[in-house]
Amino acid sequence: MTDTPAPPLTLQVHCRAEVVVTDPEALVAYAVADLRDADIDWSQEEDDLDTAVEKLRADITSCLASAVDPGVLVEGVPGVEFRGGLCWAESGPAREPFHPPTP
């Protein structure tokens, strides 16, 4: 008789980070280059590439959010597979702390 492996667990990771942007122009350049290199079928999008680039140039917060890669959180951790996540950026002071529900 063989042991049946336990089914995989799906867990949620919540975190908040404060980031200081010391060179906004470099951040914008990075975000624009990343957008240009992305494999996007622009015929399926509302905007074209030039319009999307202009929107990024006008919004430093969106540039930062587009540069964040949550997949690196568990990169190299054995037995863990990153499936997707959501990252966003906000300007200004931090909001009230997030408190996960207690079981």
N, C-alpha and C positions, 0 to 999 in steps of 0.2 A: 504494500500500500504506500503510495507517495503522498507527501503533504502538498496540498493545494496552496499556491502562493496567495498571500493576502492581496486584495485588490488595491490599486494605487490610490493614494489619498490626494484630494485636491484641497490645497490650503490657500489662503489669501495673505498677502504681505502688505501691511500699511506702513508708510513712513513719510516723514516730512524732513526736508533739508533746506537749510538757508544757504544761498549762493550769492557771492559778491561778484559782480561783473566789473572788472577793472579796465577792460578794453572793449567797449561796445562795438566798435568798428570791426574788430577781429571776430567777435561772436557773430555779427551779421554776415561777414564774409564766409565764415564756416557754414552757417545755416544755408546761405545761398548756394554755395558749392555743393553741399549735401543734397539740396533740392535739385540742382542741375544734374547730379549724378544718379538720382533716383530713377528707377525703372517705372515711369508713370506714362500711361497712355493718355496724353492730354486731350485727345478727341473725346474721351469719356468724362472729362472734367468740366466744371462750370467755367473755370479760368483757363487761360493759356499760360505757358511758362513765364513769359514776361510780366504778366499781371500778378502771378503768384510771387514772383521775385520782388516786385514793388511792394506788395502787401507785407512780405517779410521785412524788407528794409524799413518799413514804417512802424514796425511793432517789435521792439527788443524782447518783450516777454514771450512772444510767439517764437522768436529765434531761439531763446533758451529752451523752451519746451520741445522744440523740434530737435534739439541737439542731445537731449537726454535719452539714454538707452537703458530701460529698466532690465533688459535681458542680461546685463552684466552682473546683476545682483547675485545670481546663482551660477554664473559661468564657472565651470570647472568643479562644481560640487557633484560628487558621484551619486548616482541614483536620483538626481533631480533634473527635471526637464522644464524649461521656461515655456509657457504656452501663450503668454500675452499679458498686457497690462495697460494701464492708463497713467500718463504723466501729464501734468500741466504746470504752468508757472503763473505766479501772481506777483505784482509789484506792491511795494509798500510794506508796512509792518506785518508781522505774522498774525494770523487769526488765532482765536482761542484754540488751545490744544485739542487734538482729536482724542477722544477716549473711547476705545472699542467697548462694546457691550460686555458685561461680565456674565459668564455662564451661570 
